[in-house]
Amino acid sequence: MENRDPSQAFKLCEQMELLEFPDKFVIRSLDSPHQSFSIGRSDGNIDTQIGDSCSGSPSKVSKIYGVVGTIQLPSGAHVLVITSRKEVGTYLGSPIFQVTSMKFLSCNEALKLSTSQEKRVEAYLMTLLRTVESTPGLYYSYGIDLTLNLQRTFKLTEERASKPLWKQADPRFVWNKNLLEELIEWKLDPFIIPLIQGNILSLSLHMLSPLYYLNLSLSLSLSLSWGFQTVQFTLKDSPANITLISRRCNRRLGTRMWSRGANLEGDTANFIETEQLLEVDGFKSSFLLVRGSIPLIWEQIVDLSYKPQLKITNHEDTPKVVERHFHDLTQRYGEVMVVDLTDEHGDEGKISTAFAAEVQKLSHVRYVSFDFHLHSGNSNLDNLQLLYDQISEDFEKQGYFFIDSEGKILAEQKGIVRVNCIDCLDRTNVTQSYLARESLNSQLRKIGALSFTECISKFSDIYEKFKTLWVEQGDEISLEYSGTHAMKRDFVRFGKQTLPGLIKDGMTGLSRYYLNNFHDGIRQDAMDLISGHWSVNRNGPSPSQRNGFEPLSSYLPVASALLVGGVTLTSYSLHKAGQNTPKLVSSVVWAGLTAGVMSLVKANGRQFCSRPRLSHLL
């Protein structure tokens, strides 16, 4: 095993210039002006041999910060570039940037010759590209690969570490993997930036070593920024940093309701690797957790009801799907322990029972069922101690990755806890934060920052900021999957549900209902397009034809107006009717029409919702 300094990695072009000519776009590195390439505005063809072929002056020159990749649509190519960014901190000595805006450069002169049907399709696809431009939670670094956790980073060989970042990266977590193919084909390595989607949050503090000699008077300095949070504490003179990095997998990318369960390869929706990194006194420690949808083939199709029915598909390959999923986890992380937080009754109980039956066939995987709502409900986070008592022995054996100031590996994480509920958002985040706290206590005790009788929760200021990290992390993951902030934030922050938190959860639930029913079809299509799960086929069906019908969602405002008008007129006519028979008949007619519209909408609930048009559900 070779140890290495991860900061000594292949570095990308950091400052770039976009020059717009009538016939081409030219992208040139400001760090190394000889490094450049052009893209034809009419055909999207890339040319790395520019030389003096650019005649005249560019019509516009602007600064960009990276080339995210290219995508082909029926009318031509589109190039996605980073137009603004912000530095949000450092990771192992390399600056980290969050993407704050992106823009597609269109190379589609052929659109002028398209038919009206082709233009309609292109207009819809352009709507998807605009959705992609506003994708939240994208991070990158020019000097280090963010897709690899600390344990994997320190096991890289010198040969691999000297290669371009895209060759070092874990392809599961490269958000723009599909977009990079053409740049890779043209060997434009200095311009190829692997982006991760997820979040990166950091807590900086000064800790006493050992902490139990501390005079508990604290000097606090606070600095916050969205996306990468930095909080500085002064306890003495020994600095420490806690960083959370969540990496969202691209294999089954999607939205909350349109991407559920697993595909036949065993890839699950909302699969995320979260790393809690501790740096103190030259020591570095890393603890990993993963989450992901229940790896069965199941769905929960929106139909205007508040809680659509869960439906398990009895596929003959279901055992293989589960086996493939956990084989992949075992190969990557070692021993796997599953913590299933779903309810034991109702629809959740059915899917939980089916999941347990399949996992228990695998001798190398431990399955633990913990009905979160039954045991914790809206009461106290400390009730998770009941879960921890069940798993503590195996949890502590799995351990964490630990290296000293010279880069010598002192301990490795030998396994992983896979946590899930139904969405893998709210209950999952609460439970992961609890396990992360227990691991952090163990790490701080190992380096002498805590005594064996102490835990971080005894130091309220530090603990509050630690919990804030997990709240913000849960919010960002939830925003990317469901479109809203997380629920049950109070559990992490205060250890129990509060009335204001309950009200916020109610508002979040309503927001999720609206987005899931009336917006997420477009978001799902945008993700399918950008991740390569749907690709352009000029001879194939158009997006509007692919599901076999023209969606009825465009008629929803009319149906809503009819319902509101019908109820209003029925109420008004009943109020005026009294003993007047004609008016009473009018009231009955309006009530009947209203009931008819309601029945029509209910019977066609799925068709009235925003549905993906590019690809069928698995």
C-alpha positions, 0 to 999 in steps of 0.5 A: 500500500502506497501512501501519498499526499493527495494535494499533489494531484493533477491540476486543471485549468482554473481561469478560462476565456470564452471568445465568441466568433460568428462561426465558432466558440473558442475556449482558452486557458488563461493559465496556459494560453497555448491550451485552447479548443473551439466548437463550431456554432453550426455543427458543434464540432470540436477543433483542438488545432486552432492556430490563426484560423480565427479571423477578425475580433470576437463579438464577445469575450467573457470569463468562465470557470470550467467546461462541464461538458457537451450534449447532443440534441436533434438540432445540434450540440450544446456546451455547458460552461460554468459562468460563476462560482464561489470558493467555499473552503478547502479539502485536504489543502485544495480550494473547493468551489460551488457552482453558482451559475451555468450556461448552455452555448447552443451550436444548433444552426440546423434548427432553422431548417427543422419542421414545426414538430421538430421545433416543438420537441426542441423547445421542450428539450431546451426547457429541460436544459434551462432546468439543468442550468439551475441544478443545485448542490454542484461542487468541484476542485481544480486540484483534488478529486472530490469523488473519492473518500479519504480512505480511497484517496490515501490508497491511490498509487502514485501512478494513478494520482498523477493522472487527470482528475477524471481518470482518478474519479469514482464514476458513480459520483461524477454528476457530469459523467455523461457530458464529458464523453466528447471532451475525453474523446478529444483528450482535453484533460486540462479542461475536464472537471468532474463535478459532484452533486451533494453538499460540503459543510465544514466546522472549524474549532479549537479544541483542548487536548485532552479536553477534560482539563478545559476551563469551560469559558469559551471564546466564540467567533462565527462566520457562515456561508451557504453551501460550505459553513465555517464556524470558529470556536476558540477553546485553547490553541489546538485547531480542529475541523469537521467536514461533511461531504455528501456524494450523490450517485448518478446511476439512478438519478431522479426525483422523489416520486419518479425515481424509487427503488432499484433497477435490474442492475441493483442501483438504487434511487437517492443513493448517497455516500456521506463522509464525516472528516475530522482533522485535528493536531495533524491527525485525519479521521474519516467516517462513512455512511450510505443511504439509498432507496429500498433495493426492490423494484417498486414505485409510488406514482403520483395521482393527486392523492397526498400519499400515493400507494406503494406498489411492489413489482413481483419481478422474477429477478428481484433476488438478483437485484438485491444480491447485486446491490449488496455485492457492490456495497460489500466490494466497495465498503466491506461488511454491510449492516442495514438499518431499515427505519420504515414503519412495520404496518401499512404500505411501508410495512409490506415493503419493509417485510419484503425487503427483510425477506430478501436481505436475510437470504444474504449471509454477509449482510446484517439487517436491523429493522427499527420502526422510527415512528413507533420508537421515536415518534415526535418525542426524543432523539435519545430514543435512538439509543434503543437502536444503537444498543442493538448495533453498537458492537458491530458498529464499533467493529466497523470503525473509521479511517485514521491517519497520523500527521505523516500520512501513516494509516493507523486504522481503516473502516472495515464496513458500512451502515446503510440507512434507509426509510422510504424517501431516505431523507428525513428519518434517515438524516436524523439517524445518520446524525446520531451515528455520526455523533457516536463515531465522532466521540470515539475518534476524539477519545482516541486522540485524547481530545475527550476522556472516556467518560465525556462526549461532544454533547457536553460542550453545548456550543460545539454540539449546537454547531455540529448539529447545524452541519447535519441539519444543513446537509439534510436540507441540501440532499432533500432539496436535490431529491424532493425539491424542498428542505428536509423535515424533522429538522427539529430532531437533529437540532433540538432532539425533539419535535417543536410546535414551530418545527411541526408547522414547518414540516406541514408546510414542507409536506404541502410544498412536496405535494405540489412539486411532486404532482405538478413539477417533477415530471420536467425535473425527472426528464432533465435528469434523464437527459443530462445523465444519459438515461435518455439519448437523442434518437432522430427516428424514435418517438418524440417526448410527447408521444413516448408515453402514449398520450398527450398529458392532461396536466395542461388542463388542470387549471381549467379543471380547478377553475370548474371545481371552484366555480361549481362549488361557489355557484352551488353554494350561492344557488342553495343559499338563494333557493329557499323554497324556490323549486327552479333555483333548487333544481339549479343548485342540484345541477351545479352540484352534479356538474361539480361532482362530475368534474371531481370524479373525472379528475380523481379517475384520471389523477395520474394523467393530470400530474406532471409526468416524465415524457422522455423515458418509461418507469422501470 
